[in-house]
Amino acid sequence: MKNRFRPLLIPAGLALAAAGILLSPAARASDNANSYYQEAFVALKSGKIDEALERVDALLVKTPAEPRTLELKGRILIAKNRPAEAMEFLFQAVEKKPDLYSVHYYLGDAAFKLGHWAEASQYYQIFLSKVPDGKQGVLKLIYCYLCSRNLPGAAKWITALDPVDELHPYYYFARAALAFATQKPREYQEALQQARTIYGNDVYSEFEPDLQYTLKTIKNNSAELEGKAAAEPLPDNARKQETVPAKP
């Protein structure tokens, strides 16, 4: 016997409307904003910094500036080595949403790039007070202490890092930087080799730029101290010893 029942075909638009899925203009705008944000974020994480900046700027033109968008713009500007501009957007983000605690971390990064170690340390400590498990803040805080020649402070904070962290090499990069600052080349090389072996080249390369920036600062500090020591005049008694010939 033939089947007398035929499926009722409903146009797609009516089906969506009937199901309450048809998006309103506001919902479509929100969906587009999320898409732009995601594209900018993925571009940033992929190292496509110019593309990320283009995407986030387009988002800021199309929609009101949301705190997370302002924070992302700041992060991208830090990656573009424009930390002073980055701070402007990060300040706007934290003004709009004071409990967006990650902003303090990125404010620390911007101050770090500007060489303002004390200011960067304050931002990282605010971040850590709100996000105690934010170990990336501990690593950056250690870098700040080393850049400002505070070796005891760096040594104290390294105890907050876990050498068996399965995801992040914070401990090993902190240990390498501290070993470099205290002139322990074997320990420095060992820590970096362990970081590369445990976490792989991709993770290692993600952490290397900030380490190299820190090591460069430590080198410059050492050279500056040596230069000052060489320029200091000799005490009077030492000068006399230099000028008086030894008796035969």
Steps between C-alpha positions, in 0.01 A plus 500: 500500500629841409594742774242778491697728733748745355753698702400862548772720348546829685718777351828532689432856613161407646650197672765711666250763603264239637780352706599842631842473339471785251747756629401856573720783367651543847575129524658500154716799597610317815579188299706705253684669788588162650623383162726806458631458854574132445678571172714770663581273795597206278717726283679630810565150634620392155754781487313687224518828686411736214193293414400495867526879518294540186227273636478662842496850348211394274319369807550827688354692204196275464401456866524690830832442672461209739759443775626172354540663158700786651713247687563306178600821321748567781644150470543538126675836542739343751578234240559783249750650747278802562462468878422866574199489265402163642470646850241753382265223383569285804415787735172549313424129540557496876297820542204335327539169683709520821464125561665410169810403692699380200534866395743553789723226361514667159557841659799335664616374161473849351695657788754217474559578131545867590768409755292621794583210730345634823174590326487164323560319829204679657267398218615138515449492875147641464430229245635231733296632792186444291613190311726302738544218247623740230853364491581698187487804725754341733744443212468860383538626855827306528617657175422845641700431814797380295482802268498731803795309659289360783643147511358410845151596384532281190635206702207531743232491232646205309384277786141574392556318170458128447774301321246230413244730337384287206387789281731797548878543537478792744736344753771415248507842336507670840782271610694569179466878543609485863796278413604744227478794741710317760755390239431127511528403132467125552176536697373749241557260210359207696175683580444599137577151375250355746236750390549408133502125572192497724276748318621490138628760258167677442442579867868584546493753215192666649688577822840581352447867394428625853792300635737650243371848579570436868849363434582800283395732783712305749800529265446873461476541877829315547673709235366819659631399841841414354511833320420690818766309691761580235406868502523543875819683615749303703526575873792728596703222660459279191601786271817558707590133478472518122719807465774417752763272344589188687830507690780292346 
